[in-house]
Amino acid sequence: MTALDGLDLTVRRGELFVLLGGSGSGKTTLLRAIGGFVTPSAGTIALDGTDLGRIPAHRRPVNTVFQSGALFPHLSVAANIAFGPRQRGMAREAIAARVNELLALVRLEGYGARRPHELSGGQQQRVALARGLAAEPSLLLLDEPLSALDRGLRAETAAELVRLQQRLGTTFIQVTHDQQEALTMAHRIGVMREGRMAQVGTPREIYDGPANRFVAEFMGVGNLWDGVVRGDGLSIDVPAIGATVRLAGATPPGPAVLGVRAERIRVGVFPDMNHIAGGLERTVYAGDMVTHAIRMPGGTIVHAAEPAHDAAIQEGAVTLSFPPAACMVFAS
Amino acid sequence: MTLSRTLTLVVSWLWLILFSIVPLGIILAIALALPADSVPPFHFAANLESFAIAATDDLYRHAFWLSIRTASISTLICLLIGYPMALAIARTAERWRAALLLALMLPFWTGFLMRINAWIGMLRDDGWINDALTFLGFAPVRLLYTDTALYIGMVYTYLPFMVLPVYARLAKLDATLLEAAADLGASPSRAFLRVTLPLSLPGIVAGVALVFIPAVGEYVIPELLGGPGAQLIGRVMWEEFFENRDWPMASSLAWMLLMLLVVLPVCVRAMVRMARRPNDGSPS
């Protein structure tokens, strides 16, 4: 089985790079290959120009924050953090100072003598982070560092991670399956699919300009229709919704996919927008938003979402409006 | 308290009283009795003389010392062989593990005496081992009725009791911890010393107790394989009971052995408590 294939990626020094993908996309395998826990059958992994290929995990200047934390249960918090520096032969006093510095960094002063099982999940994750940073790696790998935490703690810990990364300037490569986490934390995101890089870009680039249908779907673009861009490159014929849609900028002509986010489609007629008409089938209430499902004459369902407090009660035939700037066109 | 709970407690206590406390009481009573030329060969009394002799006589002190020494060496050999075996089984692919554990326990399917007698056939002067040595051009060696044969028998018999608890501990060890150790710069040998070994310590303690305690009182192996010098306490007790018919003396020895083996687990528990104490990370 091939877990990674035809993958070419450069991560910049000091960057917080997020590998985003579903299960089986190869993101964890890529991380483990960088960490030295799996050996790729072909290709090279280099850090600052040094090929890591033949270097075993314990000699790589790379540390990992494991998904489970993987704290040593028989060692105290301080001894866990001291583990890396001690293996690298740091002097005793220097280690003690480093441990205190890191405990302060992750806001766990006074917890050094505790055992891992005496800490909460969030505290354990912070110890794992401190342990990973203790030996001052050139690169820190984080495998789903927030997945073991509950919702409230997750946002807080994510902010903490970003703050720490900025302060230390260490390069982070983080793996996640959560696009929200990737968008809020990353400098750049690499979206992975079946062992390949589907797209690499800043959160804004990925969110606003998905390179293909897969990335668009993964980033939650609710409406995806096949179409053909006209010769002038300024509009696209979309049979599924029975309309020719104006685009914001020149686009290479030919077959393509049009993607429009549900939250960019409004119910009603607004000027200078694309208009399509259909029958409102149902409205789903989701607290802050409502989502309408509108059936086009050809049978296609179009999704439109609006803030719940703005939503007027609609029934029957409706017209939908969306601006040319909301139209994302990409190869299928 | 529910009926089932009461019943459980009553049954366990009855079991304990009938099969542990009562027999121990009888043995204690015999130990305090006066030897006599009668059937049974004692009169009940409150006589501490047997205990005094058991505690002071050189023959018995030597037997206790020899038993503890033999059991300690056997336990150490079992640990040195058994730990790598347990580690190897724990690191074998899951589908092969059951077969390896079965192979480990397979000897229990035949009787213990049969197996020890089979060893006599192998260790004899004209046994298979010496046949093989002669065939390969070496001089035959005396094995049977020596300490070598004694230790072979002890280690052969008790090895599974060391491997199983250590294996149970190692099988539960989270492999990610070893990856974490490697990630933090520990070579495979350092990772073993700093992670695998300390985390398997409770298994080692259990294995040591399971081997050492029965090995101290072992009678059959020194009797069948050991030399005349291997006067272990089990053998001495047998002689007191069946040859000298001095039941009070034999009972006193039995009680002293029991005390020894009660004191020992207390020490072992203290050791475990020390091992579980939070490690401040100071180098060991």
Chai-1 contact restraints between the chains, C-beta under 6 A:
chainA,res_idxA,chainB,res_idxB,connection_type,confidence,min_distance_angstrom,max_distance_angstrom,comment,restraint_id
A,F37,B,E179,contact,1.0,0.0,6.0,A-B,restraint_1
A,A57,B,A182,contact,1.0,0.0,6.0,A-B,restraint_2
A,A57,B,D183,contact,1.0,0.0,6.0,A-B,restraint_3
A,H58,B,A182,contact,1.0,0.0,6.0,A-B,restraint_4
A,H58,B,G185,contact,1.0,0.0,6.0,A-B,restraint_5
A,H58,B,A186,contact,1.0,0.0,6.0,A-B,restraint_6
A,H58,B,S187,contact,1.0,0.0,6.0,A-B,restraint_7
A,N63,B,D183,contact,1.0,0.0,6.0,A-B,restraint_8
A,T64,B,D183,contact,1.0,0.0,6.0,A-B,restraint_9
A,F66,B,T176,contact,1.0,0.0,6.0,A-B,restraint_10
A,F66,B,A180,contact,1.0,0.0,6.0,A-B,restraint_11
A,S68,B,T176,contact,1.0,0.0,6.0,A-B,restraint_12
A,A70,B,T176,contact,1.0,0.0,6.0,A-B,restraint_13
A,A70,B,L177,contact,1.0,0.0,6.0,A-B,restraint_14
A,A70,B,A180,contact,1.0,0.0,6.0,A-B,restraint_15
A,H74,B,P198,contact,1.0,0.0,6.0,A-B,restraint_16
A,H74,B,L199,contact,1.0,0.0,6.0,A-B,restraint_17
A,L75,B,N279,contact,1.0,0.0,6.0,A-B,restraint_18
A,S76,B,P278,contact,1.0,0.0,6.0,A-B,restraint_19
A,S76,B,D280,contact,1.0,0.0,6.0,A-B,restraint_20
A,A78,B,G281,contact,1.0,0.0,6.0,A-B,restraint_21
A,A79,B,N279,contact,1.0,0.0,6.0,A-B,restraint_22
A,A79,B,G281,contact,1.0,0.0,6.0,A-B,restraint_23
A,A82,B,G281,contact,1.0,0.0,6.0,A-B,restraint_24
A,F83,B,L184,contact,1.0,0.0,6.0,A-B,restraint_25
A,G84,B,L184,contact,1.0,0.0,6.0,A-B,restraint_26
A,G84,B,G185,contact,1.0,0.0,6.0,A-B,restraint_27
A,Q87,B,L184,contact,1.0,0.0,6.0,A-B,restraint_28
A,Q87,B,G185,contact,1.0,0.0,6.0,A-B,restraint_29
A,Q87,B,A186,contact,1.0,0.0,6.0,A-B,restraint_30
A,R88,B,G185,contact,1.0,0.0,6.0,A-B,restraint_31
A,R115,B,P278,contact,1.0,0.0,6.0,A-B,restraint_32
